[in-house]
Amino acid sequence: MSLSLWNNHSPFGGFDDAFFSGSPVFGIPALTAFKNDNLLHLSPRYEVSENSKQFRLAVDVPGVKADDLKVDLEHDGRVLHMAGHRKVEKDNSYEEYKFEKRFTLGRDLDTSKLTANLSDGVLVLTVPKKEKEEPKSTTVPITQGEAPALMDE
């Protein structure tokens, strides 16, 4: 698989960083949405698929406009960071729904060719897999004599 959930600040690396952000006492994971004043934090559903040529991540974001979504590649293209929000009018006021997710991408993906398309409330991220290279073998010539000194930085 070319994808796993990412958390930079948790001893449970690989889990969603929102998972442990619920109640501090073995609490309710944020995966189940919680309310804090007029701000709702949600974790959208997603579907992962891949074949021998490409990898695809489809994320359900109903009611979210493209301008309200942000997709970034972090850590040299190894971490996919998605964030978004939408406002819903309710009783002459607005409630804002937010989400944020990070995924670790496999080294076999060519993240420089990542595409994102939003249609009918589904954000589809597609990235091709790198061509598999044959392992190379290089013979290193050996010289006799004193080894060179380390270069200054």
Salt bridges, closest charged atoms under 4 A:
ASP16 OD2 - LYS101 NZ 2.62
ASP17 OD2 - ARG102 NH1 3.17
GLU50 OE1 - LYS129 NZ 2.66
ASP68 OD1 - HIS85 NE2 3.77
ASP72 OD2 - LYS70 NZ 3.61
GLU74 OE2 - HIS81 ND1 3.01
GLU74 OE1 - ARG102 NE 3.26
GLU95 OE2 - LYS35 NZ 3.25
GLU96 OE2 - HIS85 ND1 3.33
GLU100 OE2 - HIS81 NE2 2.91
GLU100 OE2 - ARG102 NH1 3.22
ASP110 OD2 - LYS113 NZ 3.65
